[in-house]
């Protein structure tokens, strides 16, 4: 039987992998995928606690997070496409949007 601790450890590992990816990678798409991995790790912990407490509150939060993540995906990918068309790279070191 899988316990609550197993889900929490898996969520912590996934969140850590995502955080390490955000801090170490320079490719904007990989950073974006790592942020999505971190969101999914949080969703996993919400569902684990929701099931452990026999409550539907966690499911509601996960549904809302998934709706926001879907909107973020559409807007984020549109921004990446626009940046790639203008700068011809997705390396975050080459983006300095403050100067003209």
N, C-alpha and C positions, 0 to 999 in steps of 0.2 A: 504494500500500500504506500502511495506517495503522500508524504506529510506536508504540512505547511512550510516547514523549514526547507524542504527540498525546493519548493517553488520560490521561496525567498532567496535561497542561495543562487538558483538559476537566474532570477531577476537581477541580483547584485552582480553576477558575472557578466551578464549581457550589458548592463548599464556601464560597468567598468570598461568593457571592450569598446563600447560606443564613446565613452569619455576619452579614452586613450587615443582613439581614432580622430576625434575632433581636435585634440591638442597636438597630434604629431603629423597629420597629413596636410598637404598643401593643395590637393586637388579639391575643388569646390564640390564636385559631385560625390566624392567619397566622404567629405565632411557632412554633406546633406544626408547620405545614407547612414552615417553614424548617429546623427541626430534622430533619425527615424528609428534606429535600433534602440536608442535610449528611451524614446517614447513607448516602444513596444515592451521594454523591460518594466516600465512603470505600469503599463496596462496589465501585464502578467501579475504584478504584485497586487493591483486592485482586485483582479479576478480571484486571486488566491485568498485574500482576506475576505472578500465577499462570500466565497464558498465556505470558508472556515466559520464565519459568523452567521451563516444562513440568512443573508440579507441581499437584496437586489440593488443596494446603493452603489456598490462597486461596478455593477454592470451598466448603470446609468452613466457613471463617470467615464467608463471606457467607451461607451457609445459617443459621448460628447467629444472625447479626445480623438476618436477616430474620425469624426466629422471635421474637426478643426485640422487634423493632419491631412485629410483629403484636400481641403481648401489650400492648405500650405503647400502641398505637392504641386497643385496646379500653378499657383503664383510663383513658387520657388523655381520650378522648371522653366517657366516663362522668363524669369529674370536671368537664369543661367543661359538660355538661348540668346537673349538679347546681349548679354555680356560677351558671349562667344562670337556673335556676329560683329560686335564692335572692336573687341580686343584680340580675337582669334586665339584665345587661350582660356582655360578654366583654372589656372594656377592663381591662388589667392595672393601670392606675393606680387603679382603683376597688376593688381587692381588698386588704383588710387583714384577714387572718384571725386576727391575734393578739388583737384586741380582740373582745369578745363582743357 
